[in-house]
Amino acid sequence: TFVLGMEIREPVVESVQARLSDLMARSKNYGNAGVLCCNAMKHLPNYFEKGQLRAMFFLYADPHFKKSKQKNRIITVDLLDTYA
């Protein structure tokens, strides 16, 4: 199983990449993990084919609590078909 993190903020991606490199240097158990800097809301279908993923986990899926910020949420009715 391969685990891929997708994050829109470059500093977070760089931090995770550094941590993974450190872990991989110490143990071969982390060779199945990676991180990618991208906007999953816009580009997820460009990385995966239908039926290719076994599971998806959304961390901090709703950081915008105000109604005016609903378009910025990663889980929306419009995107549910894409994730399915």
PDB file with one MODEL, atoms N, CA, C and O in Angstrom:
MODEL        1
ATOM      1  N   THR A   1       0.839  -1.180   0.000  1.00  0.00           N
ATOM      2  CA  THR A   1       0.000   0.000   0.000  1.00  0.00           C
ATOM      3  C   THR A   1       0.880   1.237   0.000  1.00  0.00           C
ATOM      4  O   THR A   1       1.850   1.326   0.752  1.00  0.00           O
ATOM      5  N   PHE A   2       0.532   2.181  -0.845  1.00  0.00           N
ATOM      6  CA  PHE A   2       1.254   3.444  -0.921  1.00  0.00           C
ATOM      7  C   PHE A   2       0.386   4.531  -0.312  1.00  0.00           C
ATOM      8  O   PHE A   2      -0.816   4.591  -0.571  1.00  0.00           O
ATOM      9  N   VAL A   3       0.987   5.380   0.491  1.00  0.00           N
ATOM     10  CA  VAL A   3       0.280   6.475   1.147  1.00  0.00           C
ATOM     11  C   VAL A   3       0.802   7.779   0.560  1.00  0.00           C
ATOM     12  O   VAL A   3       2.007   8.030   0.563  1.00  0.00           O
ATOM     13  N   LEU A   4      -0.107   8.605   0.058  1.00  0.00           N
ATOM     14  CA  LEU A   4       0.279   9.870  -0.553  1.00  0.00           C
ATOM     15  C   LEU A   4      -0.487  11.006   0.101  1.00  0.00           C
ATOM     16  O   LEU A   4      -1.717  10.998   0.144  1.00  0.00           O
ATOM     17  N   GLY A   5       0.244  11.974   0.604  1.00  0.00           N
ATOM     18  CA  GLY A   5      -0.364  13.171   1.161  1.00  0.00           C
ATOM     19  C   GLY A   5      -0.404  14.251   0.098  1.00  0.00           C
ATOM     20  O   GLY A   5       0.573  14.459  -0.621  1.00  0.00           O
ATOM     21  N   MET A   6      -1.524  14.934  -0.005  1.00  0.00           N
ATOM     22  CA  MET A   6      -1.671  16.033  -0.957  1.00  0.00           C
ATOM     23  C   MET A   6      -1.965  17.290  -0.150  1.00  0.00           C
ATOM     24  O   MET A   6      -2.937  17.340   0.604  1.00  0.00           O
ATOM     25  N   GLU A   7      -1.130  18.291  -0.313  1.00  0.00           N
ATOM     26  CA  GLU A   7      -1.234  19.510   0.494  1.00  0.00           C
ATOM     27  C   GLU A   7      -1.029  20.709  -0.421  1.00  0.00           C
ATOM     28  O   GLU A   7      -0.211  20.662  -1.340  1.00  0.00           O
ATOM     29  N   ILE A   8      -1.767  21.775  -0.170  1.00  0.00           N
ATOM     30  CA  ILE A   8      -1.704  22.965  -1.002  1.00  0.00           C
ATOM     31  C   ILE A   8      -0.627  23.956  -0.528  1.00  0.00           C
ATOM     32  O   ILE A   8      -0.187  24.805  -1.303  1.00  0.00           O
ATOM     33  N   ARG A   9      -0.209  23.852   0.722  1.00  0.00           N
ATOM     34  CA  ARG A   9       0.772  24.809   1.275  1.00  0.00           C
ATOM     35  C   ARG A   9       2.188  24.252   1.162  1.00  0.00           C
ATOM     36  O   ARG A   9       2.497  23.204   1.728  1.00  0.00           O
ATOM     37  N   GLU A  10       3.045  24.959   0.429  1.00  0.00           N
ATOM     38  CA  GLU A  10       4.419  24.496   0.192  1.00  0.00           C
ATOM     39  C   GLU A  10       5.244  24.305   1.464  1.00  0.00           C
ATOM     40  O   GLU A  10       5.965  23.311   1.555  1.00  0.00           O
ATOM     41  N   PRO A  11       5.176  25.196   2.442  1.00  0.00           N
ATOM     42  CA  PRO A  11       5.969  24.974   3.655  1.00  0.00           C
ATOM     43  C   PRO A  11       5.604  23.671   4.369  1.00  0.00           C
ATOM     44  O   PRO A  11       6.473  23.008   4.936  1.00  0.00           O
ATOM     45  N   VAL A  12       4.335  23.308   4.342  1.00  0.00           N
ATOM     46  CA  VAL A  12       3.901  22.065   4.970  1.00  0.00           C
ATOM     47  C   VAL A  12       4.455  20.869   4.197  1.00  0.00           C
ATOM     48  O   VAL A  12       4.920  19.898   4.795  1.00  0.00           O
ATOM     49  N   VAL A  13       4.405  20.943   2.871  1.00  0.00           N
ATOM     50  CA  VAL A  13       4.938  19.870   2.029  1.00  0.00           C
ATOM     51  C   VAL A  13       6.431  19.701   2.268  1.00  0.00           C
ATOM     52  O   VAL A  13       6.914  18.577   2.403  1.00  0.00           O
ATOM     53  N   GLU A  14       7.156  20.794   2.320  1.00  0.00           N
ATOM     54  CA  GLU A  14       8.598  20.726   2.564  1.00  0.00           C
ATOM     55  C   GLU A  14       8.908  20.115   3.919  1.00  0.00           C
ATOM     56  O   GLU A  14       9.851  19.333   4.047  1.00  0.00           O
ATOM     57  N   SER A  15       8.136  20.458   4.916  1.00  0.00           N
ATOM     58  CA  SER A  15       8.329  19.899   6.256  1.00  0.00           C
ATOM     59  C   SER A  15       8.073  18.391   6.264  1.00  0.00           C
ATOM     60  O   SER A  15       8.837  17.631   6.859  1.00  0.00           O
ATOM     61  N   VAL A  16       7.013  17.970   5.613  1.00  0.00           N
ATOM     62  CA  VAL A  16       6.689  16.541   5.552  1.00  0.00           C
ATOM     63  C   VAL A  16       7.744  15.791   4.751  1.00  0.00           C
ATOM     64  O   VAL A  16       8.137  14.689   5.134  1.00  0.00           O
ATOM     65  N   GLN A  17       8.211  16.371   3.640  1.00  0.00           N
ATOM     66  CA  GLN A  17       9.260  15.731   2.849  1.00  0.00           C
ATOM     67  C   GLN A  17      10.538  15.555   3.660  1.00  0.00           C
ATOM     68  O   GLN A  17      11.185  14.510   3.587  1.00  0.00           O
ATOM     69  N   ALA A  18      10.897  16.563   4.422  1.00  0.00           N
ATOM     70  CA  ALA A  18      12.090  16.472   5.264  1.00  0.00           C
ATOM     71  C   ALA A  18      11.922  15.386   6.324  1.00  0.00           C
ATOM     72  O   ALA A  18      12.845  14.612   6.580  1.00  0.00           O
ATOM     73  N   ARG A  19      10.764  15.335   6.924  1.00  0.00           N
ATOM     74  CA  ARG A  19      10.498  14.315   7.947  1.00  0.00           C
ATOM     75  C   ARG A  19      10.521  12.914   7.345  1.00  0.00           C
ATOM     76  O   ARG A  19      11.085  11.995   7.939  1.00  0.00           O
ATOM     77  N   LEU A  20       9.915  12.742   6.172  1.00  0.00           N
ATOM     78  CA  LEU A  20       9.933  11.440   5.507  1.00  0.00           C
ATOM     79  C   LEU A  20      11.350  11.025   5.127  1.00  0.00           C
ATOM     80  O   LEU A  20      11.720   9.862   5.289  1.00  0.00           O
ATOM     81  N   SER A  21      12.139  11.962   4.624  1.00  0.00           N
ATOM     82  CA  SER A  21      13.527  11.647   4.276  1.00  0.00           C
ATOM     83  C   SER A  21      14.300  11.179   5.491  1.00  0.00           C
ATOM     84  O   SER A  21      15.079  10.229   5.416  1.00  0.00           O
ATOM     85  N   ASP A  22      14.084  11.848   6.608  1.00  0.00           N
ATOM     86  CA  ASP A  22      14.747  11.461   7.857  1.00  0.00           C
ATOM     87  C   ASP A  22      14.310  10.061   8.293  1.00  0.00           C
ATOM     88  O   ASP A  22      15.138   9.240   8.688  1.00  0.00           O
ATOM     89  N   LEU A  23      13.011   9.798   8.220  1.00  0.00           N
ATOM     90  CA  LEU A  23      12.505   8.480   8.609  1.00  0.00           C
ATOM     91  C   LEU A  23      13.002   7.385   7.669  1.00  0.00           C
ATOM     92  O   LEU A  23      13.332   6.289   8.121  1.00  0.00           O
ATOM     93  N   MET A  24      13.059   7.668   6.364  1.00  0.00           N
ATOM     94  CA  MET A  24      13.529   6.688   5.389  1.00  0.00           C
ATOM     95  C   MET A  24      15.005   6.372   5.567  1.00  0.00           C
ATOM     96  O   MET A  24      15.441   5.251   5.305  1.00  0.00           O
ATOM     97  N   ALA A  25      15.772   7.356   6.010  1.00  0.00           N
ATOM     98  CA  ALA A  25      17.196   7.141   6.247  1.00  0.00           C
ATOM     99  C   ALA A  25      17.414   6.184   7.427  1.00  0.00           C
ATOM    100  O   ALA A  25      18.407   5.459   7.477  1.00  0.00           O
ATOM    101  N   ARG A  26      16.476   6.195   8.365  1.00  0.00           N
ATOM    102  CA  ARG A  26      16.598   5.345   9.546  1.00  0.00           C
ATOM    103  C   ARG A  26      15.956   3.971   9.375  1.00  0.00           C
ATOM    104  O   ARG A  26      16.373   3.002  10.010  1.00  0.00           O
ATOM    105  N   SER A  27      14.943   3.888   8.519  1.00  0.00           N
ATOM    106  CA  SER A  27      14.207   2.631   8.392  1.00  0.00           C
ATOM    107  C   SER A  27      13.605   2.521   6.995  1.00  0.00           C
ATOM    108  O   SER A  27      13.178   3.521   6.418  1.00  0.00           O
ATOM    109  N   LYS A  28      13.571   1.332   6.464  1.00  0.00           N
ATOM    110  CA  LYS A  28      12.984   1.100   5.151  1.00  0.00           C
ATOM    111  C   LYS A  28      11.461   0.992   5.214  1.00  0.00           C
ATOM    112  O   LYS A  28      10.811   0.834   4.180  1.00  0.00           O
ATOM    113  N   ASN A  29      10.893   1.073   6.398  1.00  0.00           N
ATOM    114  CA  ASN A  29       9.447   0.952   6.570  1.00  0.00           C
ATOM    115  C   ASN A  29       8.666   2.146   6.041  1.00  0.00           C
ATOM    116  O   ASN A  29       7.440   2.081   5.949  1.00  0.00           O
ATOM    117  N   TYR A  30       9.347   3.237   5.689  1.00  0.00           N
ATOM    118  CA  TYR A  30       8.652   4.444   5.257  1.00  0.00           C
ATOM    119  C   TYR A  30       8.793   4.688   3.757  1.00  0.00           C
ATOM    120  O   TYR A  30       8.498   5.787   3.288  1.00  0.00           O
ATOM    121  N   GLY A  31       9.228   3.705   3.008  1.00  0.00           N
ATOM    122  CA  GLY A  31       9.405   3.868   1.569  1.00  0.00           C
ATOM    123  C   GLY A  31       8.100   3.907   0.802  1.00  0.00           C
ATOM    124  O   GLY A  31       8.098   4.181  -0.398  1.00  0.00           O
ATOM    125  N   ASN A  32       6.997   3.639   1.468  1.00  0.00           N
ATOM    126  CA  ASN A  32       5.706   3.629   0.792  1.00  0.00           C
ATOM    127  C   ASN A  32       4.904   4.899   1.052  1.00  0.00           C
ATOM    128  O   ASN A  32       3.685   4.905   0.886  1.00  0.00           O
ATOM    129  N   ALA A  33       5.572   5.970   1.456  1.00  0.00           N
ATOM    130  CA  ALA A  33       4.878   7.209   1.784  1.00  0.00           C
ATOM    131  C   ALA A  33       5.471   8.364   0.980  1.00  0.00           C
ATOM    132  O   ALA A  33       6.666   8.393   0.686  1.00  0.00           O
ATOM    133  N   GLY A  34       4.616   9.298   0.641  1.00  0.00           N
ATOM    134  CA  GLY A  34       5.068  10.468  -0.097  1.00  0.00           C
ATOM    135  C   GLY A  34       4.110  11.624   0.123  1.00  0.00           C
ATOM    136  O   GLY A  34       3.031  11.463   0.693  1.00  0.00           O
ATOM    137  N   VAL A  35       4.526  12.787  -0.339  1.00  0.00           N
ATOM    138  CA  VAL A  35       3.699  13.985  -0.219  1.00  0.00           C
ATOM    139  C   VAL A  35       3.836  14.783  -1.511  1.00  0.00           C
ATOM    140  O   VAL A  35       4.894  14.798  -2.140  1.00  0.00           O
ATOM    141  N   LEU A  36       2.763  15.435  -1.888  1.00  0.00           N
ATOM    142  CA  LEU A  36       2.700  16.144  -3.148  1.00  0.00           C
ATOM    143  C   LEU A  36       2.079  17.509  -2.907  1.00  0.00           C
ATOM    144  O   LEU A  36       1.089  17.623  -2.185  1.00  0.00           O
ATOM    145  N   CYS A  37       2.650  18.541  -3.504  1.00  0.00           N
ATOM    146  CA  CYS A  37       2.101  19.884  -3.381  1.00  0.00           C
ATOM    147  C   CYS A  37       1.137  20.118  -4.539  1.00  0.00           C
ATOM    148  O   CYS A  37       1.557  20.290  -5.683  1.00  0.00           O
ATOM    149  N   CYS A  38      -0.145  20.123  -4.234  1.00  0.00           N
ATOM    150  CA  CYS A  38      -1.145  20.379  -5.268  1.00  0.00           C
ATOM    151  C   CYS A  38      -2.471  20.743  -4.614  1.00  0.00           C
ATOM    152  O   CYS A  38      -2.668  20.562  -3.413  1.00  0.00           O
ATOM    153  N   ASN A  39      -3.360  21.255  -5.429  1.00  0.00           N
ATOM    154  CA  ASN A  39      -4.703  21.568  -4.988  1.00  0.00           C
ATOM    155  C   ASN A  39      -5.580  20.377  -5.335  1.00  0.00           C
ATOM    156  O   ASN A  39      -5.999  20.232  -6.483  1.00  0.00           O
ATOM    157  N   ALA A  40      -5.861  19.530  -4.367  1.00  0.00           N
ATOM    158  CA  ALA A  40      -6.632  18.312  -4.599  1.00  0.00           C
ATOM    159  C   ALA A  40      -8.039  18.621  -5.087  1.00  0.00           C
ATOM    160  O   ALA A  40      -8.630  17.824  -5.816  1.00  0.00           O
ATOM    161  N   MET A  41      -8.581  19.764  -4.697  1.00  0.00           N
ATOM    162  CA  MET A  41      -9.923  20.124  -5.137  1.00  0.00           C
ATOM    163  C   MET A  41      -9.991  20.281  -6.653  1.00  0.00           C
ATOM    164  O   MET A  41     -11.009  19.965  -7.268  1.00  0.00           O
ATOM    165  N   LYS A  42      -8.920  20.764  -7.247  1.00  0.00           N
ATOM    166  CA  LYS A  42      -8.912  21.022  -8.689  1.00  0.00           C
ATOM    167  C   LYS A  42      -8.278  19.893  -9.487  1.00  0.00           C
ATOM    168  O   LYS A  42      -8.712  19.613 -10.604  1.00  0.00           O
ATOM    169  N   HIS A  43      -7.256  19.237  -8.936  1.00  0.00           N
ATOM    170  CA  HIS A  43      -6.431  18.347  -9.742  1.00  0.00           C
ATOM    171  C   HIS A  43      -6.460  16.872  -9.349  1.00  0.00           C
ATOM    172  O   HIS A  43      -5.715  16.082  -9.929  1.00  0.00           O
ATOM    173  N   LEU A  44      -7.281  16.479  -8.399  1.00  0.00           N
ATOM    174  CA  LEU A  44      -7.308  15.080  -7.966  1.00  0.00           C
ATOM    175  C   LEU A  44      -7.544  14.099  -9.122  1.00  0.00           C
ATOM    176  O   LEU A  44      -6.856  13.080  -9.187  1.00  0.00           O
ATOM    177  N   PRO A  45      -8.486  14.362 -10.036  1.00  0.00           N
ATOM    178  CA  PRO A  45      -8.704  13.415 -11.139  1.00  0.00           C
ATOM    179  C   PRO A  45      -7.501  13.286 -12.084  1.00  0.00           C
ATOM    180  O   PRO A  45      -7.420  12.316 -12.837  1.00  0.00           O
ATOM    181  N   ASN A  46      -6.581  14.230 -12.058  1.00  0.00           N
ATOM    182  CA  ASN A  46      -5.389  14.156 -12.901  1.00  0.00           C
ATOM    183  C   ASN A  46      -4.355  13.178 -12.343  1.00  0.00           C
ATOM    184  O   ASN A  46      -3.452  12.757 -13.067  1.00  0.00           O
ATOM    185  N   TYR A  47      -4.475  12.817 -11.084  1.00  0.00           N
ATOM    186  CA  TYR A  47      -3.498  11.941 -10.444  1.00  0.00           C
ATOM    187  C   TYR A  47      -3.982  10.497 -10.292  1.00  0.00           C
ATOM    188  O   TYR A  47      -3.172   9.572 -10.228  1.00  0.00           O
ATOM    189  N   PHE A  48      -5.288  10.308 -10.234  1.00  0.00           N
ATOM    190  CA  PHE A  48      -5.832   8.971  -9.964  1.00  0.00           C
ATOM    191  C   PHE A  48      -6.951   8.648 -10.935  1.00  0.00           C
ATOM    192  O   PHE A  48      -7.718   9.518 -11.348  1.00  0.00           O
ATOM    193  N   GLU A  49      -7.024   7.372 -11.288  1.00  0.00           N
ATOM    194  CA  GLU A  49      -8.122   6.902 -12.123  1.00  0.00           C
ATOM    195  C   GLU A  49      -9.258   6.407 -11.230  1.00  0.00           C
ATOM    196  O   GLU A  49      -9.054   6.095 -10.057  1.00  0.00           O
ATOM    197  N   LYS A  50     -10.437   6.345 -11.798  1.00  0.00           N
ATOM    198  CA  LYS A  50     -11.596   5.856 -11.061  1.00  0.00           C
ATOM    199  C   LYS A  50     -11.333   4.427 -10.580  1.00  0.00           C
ATOM    200  O   LYS A  50     -10.910   3.573 -11.359  1.00  0.00           O
ATOM    201  N   GLY A  51     -11.583   4.174  -9.304  1.00  0.00           N
ATOM    202  CA  GLY A  51     -11.397   2.859  -8.712  1.00  0.00           C
ATOM    203  C   GLY A  51      -9.979   2.556  -8.267  1.00  0.00           C
ATOM    204  O   GLY A  51      -9.724   1.473  -7.740  1.00  0.00           O
ATOM    205  N   GLN A  52      -9.055   3.474  -8.463  1.00  0.00           N
ATOM    206  CA  GLN A  52      -7.651   3.235  -8.113  1.00  0.00           C
ATOM    207  C   GLN A  52      -7.390   3.381  -6.617  1.00  0.00           C
ATOM    208  O   GLN A  52      -6.486   2.736  -6.087  1.00  0.00           O
ATOM    209  N   LEU A  53      -8.158   4.211  -5.931  1.00  0.00           N
ATOM    210  CA  LEU A  53      -7.940   4.465  -4.510  1.00  0.00           C
ATOM    211  C   LEU A  53      -8.797   3.549  -3.649  1.00  0.00           C
ATOM    212  O   LEU A  53      -9.958   3.284  -3.962  1.00  0.00           O
ATOM    213  N   ARG A  54      -8.215   3.079  -2.580  1.00  0.00           N
ATOM    214  CA  ARG A  54      -8.964   2.252  -1.635  1.00  0.00           C
ATOM    215  C   ARG A  54      -9.599   3.116  -0.548  1.00  0.00           C
ATOM    216  O   ARG A  54     -10.687   2.797  -0.068  1.00  0.00           O
ATOM    217  N   ALA A  55      -8.943   4.194  -0.155  1.00  0.00           N
ATOM    218  CA  ALA A  55      -9.471   5.066   0.896  1.00  0.00           C
ATOM    219  C   ALA A  55      -8.924   6.474   0.719  1.00  0.00           C
ATOM    220  O   ALA A  55      -7.845   6.679   0.165  1.00  0.00           O
ATOM    221  N   MET A  56      -9.689   7.427   1.199  1.00  0.00           N
ATOM    222  CA  MET A  56      -9.259   8.827   1.228  1.00  0.00           C
ATOM    223  C   MET A  56      -9.538   9.363   2.628  1.00  0.00           C
ATOM    224  O   MET A  56     -10.584   9.088   3.215  1.00  0.00           O
ATOM    225  N   PHE A  57      -8.598  10.124   3.146  1.00  0.00           N
ATOM    226  CA  PHE A  57      -8.761  10.736   4.461  1.00  0.00           C
ATOM    227  C   PHE A  57      -8.579  12.234   4.299  1.00  0.00           C
ATOM    228  O   PHE A  57      -7.611  12.681   3.684  1.00  0.00           O
ATOM    229  N   PHE A  58      -9.489  13.002   4.837  1.00  0.00           N
ATOM    230  CA  PHE A  58      -9.424  14.456   4.770  1.00  0.00           C
ATOM    231  C   PHE A  58      -9.127  14.982   6.166  1.00  0.00           C
ATOM    232  O   PHE A  58      -9.930  14.815   7.084  1.00  0.00           O
ATOM    233  N   LEU A  59      -7.982  15.611   6.322  1.00  0.00           N
ATOM    234  CA  LEU A  59      -7.621  16.209   7.605  1.00  0.00           C
ATOM    235  C   LEU A  59      -7.913  17.700   7.536  1.00  0.00           C
ATOM    236  O   LEU A  59      -7.560  18.357   6.556  1.00  0.00           O
ATOM    237  N   TYR A  60      -8.536  18.223   8.536  1.00  0.00           N
ATOM    238  CA  TYR A  60      -8.930  19.632   8.571  1.00  0.00           C
ATOM    239  C   TYR A  60      -9.769  19.968   7.348  1.00  0.00           C
ATOM    240  O   TYR A  60      -9.481  20.920   6.623  1.00  0.00           O
ATOM    241  N   ALA A  61     -10.803  19.180   7.130  1.00  0.00           N
ATOM    242  CA  ALA A  61     -11.615  19.298   5.917  1.00  0.00           C
ATOM    243  C   ALA A  61     -12.467  20.563   5.863  1.00  0.00           C
ATOM    244  O   ALA A  61     -12.871  20.969   4.773  1.00  0.00           O
ATOM    245  N   ASP A  62     -12.748  21.184   6.969  1.00  0.00           N
ATOM    246  CA  ASP A  62     -13.605  22.371   6.962  1.00  0.00           C
ATOM    247  C   ASP A  62     -12.992  23.482   7.805  1.00  0.00           C
ATOM    248  O   ASP A  62     -13.481  23.778   8.895  1.00  0.00           O
ATOM    249  N   PRO A  63     -11.906  24.108   7.296  1.00  0.00           N
ATOM    250  CA  PRO A  63     -11.287  25.175   8.079  1.00  0.00           C
ATOM    251  C   PRO A  63     -12.044  26.499   7.982  1.00  0.00           C
ATOM    252  O   PRO A  63     -11.728  27.442   8.707  1.00  0.00           O
ATOM    253  N   HIS A  64     -13.037  26.582   7.095  1.00  0.00           N
ATOM    254  CA  HIS A  64     -13.770  27.830   6.865  1.00  0.00           C
ATOM    255  C   HIS A  64     -15.188  27.679   7.399  1.00  0.00           C
ATOM    256  O   HIS A  64     -16.039  27.071   6.749  1.00  0.00           O
ATOM    257  N   PHE A  65     -15.436  28.218   8.557  1.00  0.00           N
ATOM    258  CA  PHE A  65     -16.703  28.017   9.223  1.00  0.00           C
ATOM    259  C   PHE A  65     -17.785  28.978   8.759  1.00  0.00           C
ATOM    260  O   PHE A  65     -18.972  28.683   8.899  1.00  0.00           O
ATOM    261  N   LYS A  66     -17.399  30.116   8.211  1.00  0.00           N
ATOM    262  CA  LYS A  66     -18.392  31.101   7.795  1.00  0.00           C
ATOM    263  C   LYS A  66     -19.079  30.650   6.502  1.00  0.00           C
ATOM    264  O   LYS A  66     -18.458  30.035   5.635  1.00  0.00           O
ATOM    265  N   LYS A  67     -20.339  30.960   6.395  1.00  0.00           N
ATOM    266  CA  LYS A  67     -21.126  30.574   5.222  1.00  0.00           C
ATOM    267  C   LYS A  67     -20.550  31.183   3.940  1.00  0.00           C
ATOM    268  O   LYS A  67     -20.615  30.560   2.881  1.00  0.00           O
ATOM    269  N   SER A  68     -19.995  32.374   4.025  1.00  0.00           N
ATOM    270  CA  SER A  68     -19.437  33.033   2.843  1.00  0.00           C
ATOM    271  C   SER A  68     -18.189  32.328   2.310  1.00  0.00           C
ATOM    272  O   SER A  68     -17.771  32.581   1.180  1.00  0.00           O
ATOM    273  N   LYS A  69     -17.601  31.458   3.103  1.00  0.00           N
ATOM    274  CA  LYS A  69     -16.378  30.744   2.711  1.00  0.00           C
ATOM    275  C   LYS A  69     -16.653  29.320   2.242  1.00  0.00           C
ATOM    276  O   LYS A  69     -15.711  28.542   2.086  1.00  0.00           O
ATOM    277  N   GLN A  70     -17.922  28.952   2.012  1.00  0.00           N
ATOM    278  CA  GLN A  70     -18.260  27.580   1.648  1.00  0.00           C
ATOM    279  C   GLN A  70     -17.567  27.115   0.373  1.00  0.00           C
ATOM    280  O   GLN A  70     -17.253  25.932   0.246  1.00  0.00           O
ATOM    281  N   LYS A  71     -17.322  28.014  -0.569  1.00  0.00           N
ATOM    282  CA  LYS A  71     -16.665  27.619  -1.819  1.00  0.00           C
ATOM    283  C   LYS A  71     -15.228  27.162  -1.594  1.00  0.00           C
ATOM    284  O   LYS A  71     -14.668  26.484  -2.455  1.00  0.00           O
ATOM    285  N   ASN A  72     -14.621  27.508  -0.476  1.00  0.00           N
ATOM    286  CA  ASN A  72     -13.240  27.126  -0.168  1.00  0.00           C
ATOM    287  C   ASN A  72     -13.135  25.780   0.543  1.00  0.00           C
ATOM    288  O   ASN A  72     -12.027  25.301   0.785  1.00  0.00           O
ATOM    289  N   ARG A  73     -14.255  25.168   0.879  1.00  0.00           N
ATOM    290  CA  ARG A  73     -14.225  23.893   1.592  1.00  0.00           C
ATOM    291  C   ARG A  73     -13.848  22.770   0.646  1.00  0.00           C
ATOM    292  O   ARG A  73     -14.273  22.761  -0.510  1.00  0.00           O
ATOM    293  N   ILE A  74     -13.053  21.821   1.127  1.00  0.00           N
ATOM    294  CA  ILE A  74     -12.616  20.710   0.296  1.00  0.00           C
ATOM    295  C   ILE A  74     -13.713  19.657   0.136  1.00  0.00           C
ATOM    296  O   ILE A  74     -13.702  18.906  -0.840  1.00  0.00           O
ATOM    297  N   ILE A  75     -14.643  19.589   1.059  1.00  0.00           N
ATOM    298  CA  ILE A  75     -15.760  18.660   0.927  1.00  0.00           C
ATOM    299  C   ILE A  75     -17.023  19.477   0.662  1.00  0.00           C
ATOM    300  O   ILE A  75     -17.561  20.139   1.549  1.00  0.00           O
ATOM    301  N   THR A  76     -17.471  19.406  -0.581  1.00  0.00           N
ATOM    302  CA  THR A  76     -18.677  20.096  -1.003  1.00  0.00           C
ATOM    303  C   THR A  76     -19.532  19.126  -1.799  1.00  0.00           C
ATOM    304  O   THR A  76     -19.052  18.080  -2.236  1.00  0.00           O
ATOM    305  N   VAL A  77     -20.779  19.468  -1.983  1.00  0.00           N
ATOM    306  CA  VAL A  77     -21.685  18.629  -2.768  1.00  0.00           C
ATOM    307  C   VAL A  77     -21.155  18.464  -4.190  1.00  0.00           C
ATOM    308  O   VAL A  77     -21.249  17.379  -4.763  1.00  0.00           O
ATOM    309  N   ASP A  78     -20.602  19.524  -4.759  1.00  0.00           N
ATOM    310  CA  ASP A  78     -20.079  19.468  -6.132  1.00  0.00           C
ATOM    311  C   ASP A  78     -18.907  18.503  -6.273  1.00  0.00           C
ATOM    312  O   ASP A  78     -18.739  17.896  -7.331  1.00  0.00           O
ATOM    313  N   LEU A  79     -18.100  18.351  -5.235  1.00  0.00           N
ATOM    314  CA  LEU A  79     -16.907  17.505  -5.316  1.00  0.00           C
ATOM    315  C   LEU A  79     -17.144  16.059  -4.877  1.00  0.00           C
ATOM    316  O   LEU A  79     -16.261  15.220  -5.055  1.00  0.00           O
ATOM    317  N   LEU A  80     -18.288  15.751  -4.319  1.00  0.00           N
ATOM    318  CA  LEU A  80     -18.557  14.393  -3.843  1.00  0.00           C
ATOM    319  C   LEU A  80     -18.497  13.376  -4.982  1.00  0.00           C
ATOM    320  O   LEU A  80     -17.992  12.270  -4.788  1.00  0.00           O
ATOM    321  N   ASP A  81     -19.001  13.726  -6.164  1.00  0.00           N
ATOM    322  CA  ASP A  81     -18.916  12.810  -7.306  1.00  0.00           C
ATOM    323  C   ASP A  81     -17.466  12.545  -7.692  1.00  0.00           C
ATOM    324  O   ASP A  81     -17.108  11.415  -8.024  1.00  0.00           O
ATOM    325  N   THR A  82     -16.643  13.563  -7.650  1.00  0.00           N
ATOM    326  CA  THR A  82     -15.224  13.407  -7.974  1.00  0.00           C
ATOM    327  C   THR A  82     -14.551  12.469  -6.984  1.00  0.00           C
ATOM    328  O   THR A  82     -13.792  11.587  -7.385  1.00  0.00           O
ATOM    329  N   TYR A  83     -14.818  12.647  -5.705  1.00  0.00           N
ATOM    330  CA  TYR A  83     -14.197  11.798  -4.697  1.00  0.00           C
ATOM    331  C   TYR A  83     -14.706  10.353  -4.776  1.00  0.00           C
ATOM    332  O   TYR A  83     -13.954   9.412  -4.526  1.00  0.00           O
ATOM    333  N   ALA A  84     -15.980  10.186  -5.123  1.00  0.00           N
ATOM    334  CA  ALA A  84     -16.546   8.843  -5.242  1.00  0.00           C
ATOM    335  C   ALA A  84     -15.885   8.112  -6.384  1.00  0.00           C
ATOM    336  O   ALA A  84     -16.219   6.959  -6.655  1.00  0.00           O
TER     337      ALA A  84
ENDMDL
END
